[in-house]
Amino acid sequence: MYYVYLLKSKKDESLYIGYTNDLKRRFEEHNNGENKSTKFKTPFELVYYESYRARSDAKIREQALKKHAQAYTTLKQRIANSLT
């Protein structure tokens, strides 16, 4: 399985989107500061994830959320209560 996930920084409440084939490992890497783009925003909480059977589907979804404001905004509206 492949996962698209949304993390929320407990430090500054910023959001991060990514994808992986091992969600538990990747979450631990983020919280251990092993990712360049998120190391200064630890710790994180996992707010949301989607699962896919195909890597390509997960990658396309991640890119859509990162590059298309409407997709990102729609997701944030859908999970608004989880972000508070």
N, C-alpha and C positions, 0 to 999 in steps of 0.2 A: 504494500500500500504506500501511497504518497500523500503527503499532507500539505495543505496551505494553511498557515497559521497567523494569528494576530496576537502580538504581545503588547502589554502595556507596562511602561516603566513605572515602578513605584517611586522613583526619584523625582521625575518631572512630568509624569503622566503622558509622555509621548508614546506614539504607537509605532510598531514595527511589523512589517509583513514579510513572510518568507515561505519557503517550501522545503521539504525534506522527505526522506524515506524512513526516518527514525525520529519521531517527534520527541520522545523522552530524552534521547541523547542530545538532540539539537537544543531543546529547552535548557538542559543542564549546561551546555556549552555557552549559551547566551548568559546565563546567570553566573557562570564562572569567569566571565570576561574574555572568552576565547574568540570572540567575533569582533573584528576591528570596528565595524560600524555601530556596534551597540555596547562596547566594553565600558564606556563612561556613563551609561544610563542604567546599570544594574542596581538593584534586582528587578526582575520582571515577573509579571503574572501572565499566565496563558489565559487569554480572554475568549478566543474563538478558534476553531479549526474546521476544515473540510477535508474529507478523505476521497482519494481517487485511486482507481486501479492502474491507470496509465500515467507514467511520469510526464508525458507530453501534456496531458490534460491539466495536471497540477501546475506545470510551468506556465501554460497559457493563462490560467486563472490568476496566478501570482502577478504576472506581467499586466494583466488587465486591471487588477486592483492598484498596482503601482503607477500605471500610465494613464488611466482613464478616471478622471475625477468623479464622473457619474457612478461608476461601479463602486468606487471607494465610499462615496457619500451614501449610496443605497445600502451598502453593508453596515455602515455606522448607524444609519437610521434603524435598520432591522435589529441590531443588537444594542440599542441605546441604553437599555437598563443594565446590561452587562458591563458597560463602560463607566458606570458611575460607582 
